[in-house]
């Protein structure tokens, strides 16, 4: 094909479809798998939306059908969240948002406002509260909810998804009484007289949630659209969806069939049963030009640290419990073997006891380049830390959890058990692959907050000054790799996307600053101006 060099000014011009396009005058930055930062000044994309080449300044050696002068725009590869919950993010956008509430009173006010604005909802559903942020850091109770809404059932999830509080109407519908026992792997918070207080932890949530009406297909479609729009606006072009249900998958397929799926989704089924129902006995192929694939299964070993559901090797520093181990090592191994001959495993483990159990299971399974994943890896016994690299296990971690958790983690563990807590640098130095994400909607999906936290270990208020356990900071290159090539590698997708290299899809974003040339604290303020997936513009910020 004859190549014509056509000048096109202003990066506001969208790239023409089905023609090779050269983006010039770019301030481009990406990281390789080793965390080295690489700069480029031009990007050449082919007719199929894949990268032909990037060029260093002054070294453009090819011509194209179309040339877009980006006028010095700051370009990054599309960022990937290695651990998110796509449909939960979308559903949360349609439900009561309790993120950031700092008191029971504020919690109640948001509930009252939402109930008044949605008088026809049969159940009031929401999520996002975190009692550790309350001025009185106690769990909310059914009585707190009853004081605001007593005539309709209310069910509100904690921010980590490992606990929820319901009002008396919800407990009445579920038949919960003082005699109700918590199932294995769960707990029921109780009042002094033994009656349920309203808070249900981990497996105990199912005592109530089974009575909540299921959303219909149009609701799933709305939720997916909302999640996708939100993610793309934050600069995310891909996500590992941790816990895809059959209904989730059907919504993703409907969007793909309709040509409205723009976010790349690496799907991990919500357990063995959905995996077998959706994909049969092997991972699906890549669908919709690399937009959707189910290759893995999400399993659980324990709960969360904040609700004391994370399983520890020794009792909590602030409570006489070791947390909740969801199943024996033998049962977890049996469950893993049900799907592991074909599917990749991603196992949630937060406490050092749960991580030890999961390491035992994955080491027993073995296998060459299976890329077993441990999700969160928040608290490790220092003696267990080298085991991940030795077994080629990916450390799928969420930097923002550290800044949300550090004060709580000190309470839960005490000062002497933090030697391998949120240990990004130590794991990287050991040779383990880091895949970074946010665990949205547990945390906000903004990846630039995650990048800032990874290199500073300071929260939004700059605390603690110098960073919490500062030796565990990573370089900007390592952090950027965790949100790009590392996340793609963890999802068995590095040959398709995750870097702007030849043959990969041209997923990239335009941002308002050079994140390598500004103070660390300003990285979190980065704004996404435009997002491209496969060379196609799918989001542009309003002027």
C-alpha positions as a printed Julia matrix, in Angstrom:
543×3 Matrix{Float64}:
   0.0     0.0    0.0
   1.34    3.43  -0.93
   1.92    5.55   2.15
   1.11    9.25   2.0
   2.38   11.61   4.65
  -0.59   13.81   5.52
  -0.15   16.48   8.17
  -2.88   16.71  10.75
  -2.66   19.3   13.49
  -4.25   19.34  16.9
  -4.49   16.14  18.85
  -8.2    16.9   19.21
  -8.64   15.28  15.79
  -9.76   11.7   16.22
  -7.7     9.14  14.33
  -9.39    7.98  11.12
 -10.67    4.43  11.18
  -8.97    1.62   9.23
  -5.81    3.46   8.25
  -2.29    3.41   9.6
  -1.83    6.41  11.86
   1.35    8.03  13.12
   1.02   10.01  16.34
   3.92   12.47  16.41
   5.22   15.09  18.85
   4.36   12.89  21.82
   5.9    13.01  25.29
   5.53    9.26  25.73
   6.45    7.23  28.78
   6.12    3.53  29.58
   7.85    0.88  31.68
   9.3    -2.46  30.7
   8.84   -5.66  32.69
  11.92   -4.88  34.8
  10.54   -1.49  35.81
  12.81    0.59  33.59
  11.18    3.77  32.27
  11.26    4.16  28.49
  10.52    7.35  26.56
   9.18    7.72  23.04
   8.15   10.64  20.85
   5.96    8.94  18.23
   3.63    5.96  17.96
   2.66    4.18  14.74
  -0.61    2.22  14.78
  -1.79   -0.1   12.0
  -5.17   -0.6   10.37
  -6.15   -3.18  12.99
  -5.48   -0.91  15.95
  -2.17   -2.56  16.85
   1.21   -0.99  17.45
   3.69   -1.13  14.58
   6.43    0.73  16.44
   7.32    3.51  18.83
  10.1     5.94  18.01
  12.59    7.9   20.03
  12.86   11.61  19.39
  14.18   12.4   15.94
  14.2     8.78  14.79
  10.91    8.34  12.92
  11.68    6.02  10.04
   8.26    5.13   8.64
   5.45    6.93   6.88
   1.72    6.54   7.42
  -1.61    7.25   5.8
  -2.44    9.71   8.55
  -0.27   11.8   10.82
  -1.63   13.32  14.0
   0.49   16.0   15.65
  -0.1    15.53  19.36
   1.52   18.9   20.17
   3.62   17.58  23.03
   0.79   15.67  24.72
   1.76   13.33  27.57
   1.07    9.74  26.52
   1.08    6.59  28.66
   0.08    3.04  27.82
  -3.46    2.26  28.9
  -3.41    1.34  32.58
  -4.7    -2.01  33.8
  -6.28   -2.75  37.15
  -5.14   -6.26  38.07
  -7.9    -6.76  40.64
 -11.29   -5.12  40.38
 -14.97   -6.01  40.48
 -16.54   -4.62  37.34
 -20.2    -5.29  38.04
 -19.87   -4.3   41.69
 -18.45   -0.96  40.57
 -21.38   -0.46  38.23
 -23.98   -1.58  40.75
 -22.41    0.68  43.37
 -22.89    3.61  41.01
 -26.61    2.82  41.02
 -26.89    2.24  44.79
 -26.29    4.09  48.05
 -22.67    5.2   48.3
 -21.28    5.24  51.84
 -17.61    5.63  50.96
 -15.9     8.24  53.09
 -18.5     8.49  55.83
 -16.78    9.55  59.04
 -19.53    9.06  61.62
 -22.68    7.09  62.3
 -24.58   10.36  61.93
 -23.23   10.99  58.43
 -23.93    7.34  57.58
 -27.55    7.82  58.72
 -27.95   11.07  56.8
 -26.83    9.5   53.53
 -29.24    6.65  54.13
 -32.09    9.05  54.84
 -31.37   11.1   51.71
 -31.16    8.01  49.49
 -34.35    6.52  50.93
 -36.21    9.76  50.32
 -34.93    9.97  46.73
 -35.84    6.33  45.98
 -39.22    5.74  47.64
 -40.19    2.83  45.34
 -37.18    0.58  45.91
 -38.31   -2.61  47.71
 -34.82   -3.04  49.23
 -32.33   -0.27  49.96
 -28.9    -1.55  49.02
 -25.54    0.14  49.31
 -21.92   -0.25  50.29
 -18.77    1.56  51.31
 -18.85    2.14  55.08
 -15.69    1.65  57.11
 -16.08    1.87  60.86
 -12.36    2.58  61.23
 -13.05    6.05  59.78
 -15.87    6.84  62.22
 -15.19    9.27  65.06
 -16.5     6.44  67.26
 -14.95    3.42  65.48
 -17.66    0.85  66.13
 -19.71   -1.25  63.76
 -23.07    0.28  62.77
 -26.04   -1.67  64.07
 -29.55   -2.57  63.03
 -30.77   -0.02  65.56
 -28.78    2.72  63.81
 -30.49    1.82  60.54
 -33.93    1.4   62.1
 -33.76    4.95  63.38
 -33.75    6.1   59.75
 -35.58    3.38  57.78
 -37.69    0.76  59.49
 -40.46    0.02  56.98
 -38.23   -1.38  54.2
 -35.32   -3.82  54.37
 -31.88   -2.19  54.29
 -28.62   -4.0   53.52
 -25.36   -2.04  53.42
 -21.96   -3.61  52.73
 -18.69   -2.71  54.36
 -16.11   -1.21  52.02
 -14.08   -4.43  51.76
 -17.09   -6.58  50.87
 -16.44   -8.87  53.84
 -19.17   -7.61  56.15
 -22.59   -5.98  55.89
 -25.17   -4.47  58.19
 -28.91   -4.91  57.88
 -31.83   -3.31  59.63
 -34.43   -5.2   61.65
 -36.74   -5.52  58.63
 -34.01   -7.26  56.64
 -33.3    -9.65  59.51
 -37.01  -10.31  59.94
 -37.4   -11.24  56.27
 -34.36  -13.54  56.57
 -35.67  -15.14  59.74
 -32.66  -14.11  61.79
 -33.12  -14.53  65.54
 -30.98  -14.91  68.63
 -30.87  -18.64  67.89
 -29.42  -18.2   64.4
 -25.94  -19.66  64.19
 -23.22  -18.38  61.89
 -22.16  -20.75  59.13
 -18.59  -21.99  58.84
 -16.4   -19.19  57.54
 -18.69  -16.48  58.89
 -19.59  -14.56  62.03
 -22.58  -12.69  63.44
 -21.93   -9.68  65.64
 -24.13   -9.86  68.73
 -25.48   -7.54  71.41
 -24.8    -8.14  75.08
 -27.99  -10.19  75.38
 -27.03  -12.47  72.48
 -29.35  -10.99  69.85
 -27.83  -10.26  66.42
 -26.57   -6.68  66.3
 -27.13   -6.44  62.55
 -23.6    -7.01  61.26
 -22.85  -10.21  59.35
 -19.28  -11.13  58.42
 -18.14  -13.1   55.35
 -20.12  -16.36  54.91
 -22.78  -15.16  57.36
 -23.82  -12.48  54.86
 -25.47  -15.22  52.83
 -28.06  -15.69  55.56
 -29.59  -12.4   54.41
 -28.4   -11.89  50.83
 -30.27  -14.95  49.58
 -33.49  -13.06  50.25
 -32.51   -9.98  48.23
 -34.22   -9.96  44.82
 -31.78  -10.56  41.96
 -31.22   -7.68  39.52
 -32.62   -8.28  36.05
 -30.7    -8.23  32.76
 -31.34   -4.53  32.02
 -29.91   -3.67  35.46
 -26.78   -5.68  34.7
 -26.44   -3.87  31.38
 -26.79   -0.49  33.05
 -24.24   -1.46  35.68
 -21.7    -2.62  33.1
 -22.12    0.57  31.09
 -21.63    2.69  34.22
 -18.55    0.73  35.29
 -16.99    0.89  31.85
 -17.55    4.63  31.51
 -16.04    5.23  34.95
 -13.0     3.02  34.31
 -12.19    4.55  30.92
 -12.44    8.05  32.36
  -9.8     7.1   34.94
  -7.37    5.89  32.29
  -8.06    2.2   32.7
  -8.19    0.29  29.44
  -8.15   -3.15  31.04
  -9.16   -4.9   34.25
  -8.99   -8.35  35.78
 -12.57   -8.95  36.93
 -12.24  -10.95  40.13
 -15.43  -12.92  40.6
 -17.4   -12.99  37.36
 -20.83  -14.6   37.73
 -22.91  -16.13  34.95
 -25.11  -13.01  34.89
 -22.03  -10.78  34.75
 -20.64  -12.77  31.83
 -23.92  -12.59  29.92
 -23.96   -8.8   30.3
 -20.37   -8.63  29.03
 -21.28  -10.82  26.06
 -24.32   -8.67  25.27
 -22.12   -5.56  25.27
 -19.6    -7.31  23.05
 -22.26   -8.47  20.63
 -23.64   -4.94  20.43
 -20.21   -3.42  19.85
 -20.31   -1.37  23.05
 -17.62   -3.25  25.0
 -14.56   -0.99  25.06
 -12.88   -2.04  28.31
 -10.66   -5.12  28.1
 -11.82   -7.63  30.69
  -9.7   -10.53  31.9
 -12.4   -12.55  33.61
 -11.93  -14.76  36.66
 -15.02  -16.79  37.49
 -16.62  -16.49  40.92
 -15.72  -20.05  41.88
 -15.55  -23.39  40.16
 -19.24  -23.74  39.3
 -19.55  -20.5   37.25
 -16.29  -21.31  35.49
 -17.58  -24.66  34.31
 -20.97  -23.22  33.33
 -19.47  -20.32  31.37
 -16.39  -21.82  29.79
 -16.76  -25.58  30.07
 -13.53  -27.43  30.7
 -11.11  -24.86  29.27
 -10.6   -21.08  29.1
 -12.56  -19.22  26.47
 -10.79  -17.72  23.46
 -10.26  -13.98  23.3
 -13.49  -12.42  22.11
 -14.32   -9.1   20.45
 -10.79   -8.23  19.29
  -9.14   -8.97  22.6
 -11.84   -7.39  24.78
 -13.01  -10.39  26.79
 -11.69  -13.74  27.94
 -12.33  -16.06  30.86
  -9.07  -17.8   31.7
  -9.17  -18.11  35.47
 -11.1   -18.84  38.63
 -11.25  -16.78  41.83
 -11.17  -18.7   45.12
 -11.0   -17.55  48.76
  -8.87  -18.6   51.7
  -9.89  -16.01  54.32
 -11.65  -12.71  54.95
 -10.43   -9.14  55.51
  -8.2    -7.57  58.14
 -10.57   -4.73  59.02
 -13.39   -7.07  60.02
 -10.88   -9.45  61.69
 -11.74  -12.07  59.12
  -8.18  -12.36  57.76
  -6.65  -15.59  59.07
  -3.47  -15.1   61.09
  -0.9   -17.58  62.34
  -1.3   -16.11  65.85
  -4.22  -14.29  67.49
  -4.95  -10.66  66.67
  -3.18   -8.1   68.81
  -6.53   -6.44  69.61
  -8.88   -9.45  69.88
  -8.84  -13.06  70.98
  -9.29  -14.54  67.53
  -7.1   -15.7   64.65
  -9.72  -14.74  62.07
 -11.58  -16.94  59.62
  -9.99  -19.69  57.58
 -12.66  -20.49  55.0
 -11.7   -24.13  54.47
  -9.01  -26.67  55.22
  -5.94  -26.92  53.03
  -7.21  -30.29  51.81
 -10.58  -28.85  50.79
  -8.97  -25.85  49.09
  -6.64  -28.17  47.19
  -9.58  -30.32  46.1
 -11.46  -27.24  44.93
  -8.41  -25.95  43.07
  -7.82  -29.29  41.37
 -11.38  -29.2   40.01
 -10.37  -26.47  37.58
  -6.57  -26.16  37.73
  -5.74  -28.53  34.87
  -6.96  -25.82  32.5
  -7.8   -22.64  34.38
  -5.51  -20.16  36.08
  -6.12  -19.83  39.82
  -6.39  -16.5   41.66
  -6.79  -17.07  45.39
  -7.69  -14.37  47.91
  -5.39  -14.46  50.94
  -4.8   -11.58  53.33
  -3.58  -12.94  56.67
  -0.2   -14.63  57.09
  -1.94  -17.87  58.02
  -4.08  -17.82  54.88
  -1.11  -16.93  52.67
   0.81  -19.87  54.15
  -2.11  -22.18  53.36
  -2.43  -20.91  49.78
   1.3   -21.21  49.18
   1.13  -24.83  50.35
  -1.73  -25.52  47.92
  -0.14  -23.8   44.92
   3.24  -25.4   45.56
   1.52  -28.78  45.65
  -0.19  -28.1   42.33
   3.08  -27.05  40.7
   3.16  -26.67  36.93
   5.29  -24.72  34.48
   4.34  -21.08  33.99
   0.82  -21.53  35.34
   1.1   -18.06  36.86
  -0.88  -18.92  39.94
  -1.97  -15.7   41.62
  -2.41  -14.73  45.24
  -4.8   -11.81  45.54
  -3.87   -9.14  48.11
  -0.88  -10.83  49.84
  -1.26   -8.19  52.53
   0.3    -9.89  55.55
   3.1   -12.4   55.08
   5.28  -14.23  57.53
   8.75  -12.98  56.44
   9.82  -16.61  56.19
   7.15  -17.19  53.53
   8.0   -14.19  51.36
  10.57  -15.92  49.08
   8.14  -18.72  48.28
   6.18  -16.69  45.71
   9.07  -16.12  43.34
  10.31  -19.67  43.8
   6.95  -21.05  42.63
   6.36  -18.36  39.96
   3.33  -17.08  41.88
   2.14  -13.58  40.96
   1.7   -11.13  43.82
  -1.53   -9.35  42.9
  -1.54   -6.37  45.27
  -3.41   -3.12  45.72
  -1.23   -0.19  46.88
  -4.21    1.86  48.05
  -5.09   -0.81  50.62
  -1.91    0.06  52.5
  -2.8     3.72  52.95
  -6.37    2.84  53.9
  -5.22    0.16  56.33
  -1.96    1.17  57.97
  -3.4     2.53  61.22
  -5.84   -0.36  61.46
  -3.11   -2.88  60.6
  -0.98   -1.64  63.47
  -3.91   -2.19  65.83
  -4.72   -5.62  64.46
  -1.15   -6.93  64.36
   0.75   -4.91  66.93
   4.23   -3.46  66.33
   6.13   -6.75  66.12
   4.32   -8.48  63.24
   4.66   -5.94  60.43
   7.9    -7.28  58.96
   6.29   -8.37  55.69
   3.12   -6.26  55.63
   2.13   -4.85  52.22
   5.69   -5.79  51.2
   5.86   -4.57  47.59
   9.59   -3.82  47.47
  10.59   -7.02  49.22
   8.47   -9.14  46.89
   9.83   -7.32  43.84
  13.4    -7.76  45.08
  12.72  -11.47  45.62
  11.87  -11.86  41.93
   8.1   -12.15  42.28
   6.0   -10.44  39.6
   3.93   -7.55  40.97
   0.51   -6.91  39.47
  -1.09   -3.75  40.83
  -4.76   -2.83  41.1
  -7.26   -1.15  43.4
  -9.85   -3.79  44.34
 -12.51   -1.33  43.21
 -15.14   -0.57  44.44
 -13.5    -1.4   47.78
 -11.18    1.47  46.85
 -11.55    4.18  44.22
 -10.37    2.9   40.82
  -8.12    5.9   40.06
  -4.79    4.24  39.12
  -2.84    7.47  39.61
  -3.63    7.35  43.32
  -2.27    3.81  43.28
   0.9     4.94  41.5
   1.43    7.74  44.0
   0.9     5.43  46.96
   3.23    2.77  45.54
   6.14    5.21  45.38
   5.4     7.1   48.61
   3.44    4.86  51.03
   1.77    8.08  52.19
  -1.98    8.62  52.27
  -3.91   11.57  50.84
  -2.96   13.67  53.87
   0.75   12.91  53.44
   0.76   10.55  56.4
   2.82    9.09  57.78
   5.48   11.52  56.66
   8.14    9.7   54.7
   5.9     6.66  54.22
   4.69    3.75  56.35
   7.42    1.09  56.47
   9.23    3.25  53.94
  11.63    0.5   52.85
   8.73   -1.07  50.96
   8.34    1.84  48.52
   8.94    1.0   44.87
  10.25    3.12  42.01
   7.91    4.85  39.59
   9.04    2.43  36.87
   8.17   -0.59  39.02
   4.81    0.94  39.94
   3.98    1.76  36.32
   4.99   -1.76  35.28
   2.65   -3.13  37.95
  -0.27   -1.26  36.39
   0.66   -2.22  32.8
   2.97   -5.08  31.77
   2.78   -6.77  35.18
  -1.01   -6.68  35.25
  -1.16   -8.01  31.68
   1.31  -10.79  32.48
  -0.74  -11.75  35.52
  -3.79  -12.07  33.26
  -2.01  -14.18  30.61
  -2.45  -11.25  28.24
   0.99   -9.7   27.76
   1.12  -10.82  24.13
  -2.05   -8.83  23.43
  -1.83   -5.64  25.47
  -0.13   -3.98  28.43
   2.68   -2.24  26.54
   3.05   -0.09  23.47
   5.27   -2.54  21.61
   4.97   -4.06  18.17
   2.04   -6.41  17.75
   0.17   -5.33  20.9
  -3.09   -3.45  20.79
  -2.63    0.31  20.77
  -4.24    1.04  24.12
  -3.02    4.42  25.38
  -4.08    7.46  27.35
  -3.37   11.17  27.17
  -2.85   12.86  30.53
  -2.26   16.41  31.69
   1.27   16.01  33.07
   4.54   14.09  32.89
   4.24   11.89  35.97
   8.01   11.32  36.02
   8.82   15.03  36.27
   6.61   16.21  39.12
   6.66   15.87  42.91
   5.41   12.48  44.03
   2.39   13.9   45.84
   1.13   15.44  42.59
   0.93   12.13  40.71
  -2.45   11.45  42.32
  -3.81   14.68  40.81
  -3.2    13.51  37.24
  -6.2    13.99  34.96
  -7.01   11.81  31.98
  -7.74   13.85  28.86
  -8.44   11.0   26.45
  -8.44    7.21  26.37
  -7.81    5.03  23.32
  -8.42    1.29  23.03
  -7.12   -0.48  19.95
  -6.26    2.9   18.46
  -9.86    4.1   18.8
 -10.81    7.0   21.03
 -13.3     5.75  23.62
 -13.22    8.61  26.13
 -12.49   12.32  26.03
 -12.7    14.67  28.98
 -15.06   17.57  28.66
 -13.4    20.94  28.21
